[in-house]
Amino acid sequence: MSSHARSLFARALSARVLAATLAFSGTASFATPQGDPSPRSPLALGAWDAGAVRRAREGALRKLGDAECQKLLVDFRDASGRTLQESLGEWTMTPADYASLVPFLDGSRQPLCRKTKTALVSSPGVRRIYVCQSFADLQVRQPGLAESMVIHELLHTLGLGENPPTSIEITQRVEARCR
């Protein structure tokens, strides 16, 4: 087996082990500086936010199962010029499997969550999404938009930057492709 094949196999195995661990445990276990287990991470979502994320993610997963929605992965490229489909290929997962794996964390300490009316925050290529205070209310009022926003942020976790394209352009493309 070539070193490239071993590397891909190792990444795929690691991703699947992580997914299984998260699925089994429900949440990650955290420890305090003294080593005492903490029942809840400071980044864990409260029940209201977790419910909103669950509903929005379920809708996003349904949409990502559609071939037209998956075309987003070739519509956009990361900073190095690779399609997001190529980035996802490194994980050897379907878009829905990947979306199930990305953690959603409390964003109350994130500057963008504190200073703007932003609902979700992520960074290109970083596999986590921060949930801001406004997201749960938005999900209740506009569930379809909340689903589109989850997909939008998932694109960022695969490496998509902004400006260009603008945040509005990304969301409009998501809404056009994912119905």
Number of C-alpha atoms within 10 A of each C-alpha: 6 7 8 9 10 11 13 16 15 12 15 17 14 13 17 17 12 13 17 13 13 16 13 10 10 9 15 13 12 14 12 9 7 6 8 9 12 11 12 14 16 14 14 17 20 12 9 10 21 17 14 20 22 13 17 26 22 17 19 27 20 15 21 23 15 14 11 13 21 19 16 23 18 12 11 20 20 19 12 8 11 14 20 22 20 16 17 18 14 13 19 18 15 15 21 18 16 18 21 17 19 15 13 23 22 21 23 16 12 13 10 17 20 13 8 10 12 14 21 23 21 21 19 18 17 13 19 19 21 23 26 23 18 15 20 22 15 15 21 13 11 12 17 17 17 26 24 26 25 25 28 24 24 25 27 24 23 23 25 26 21 16 9 9 12 11 14 12 13 25 19 14 16 24 18 13 18 23 15
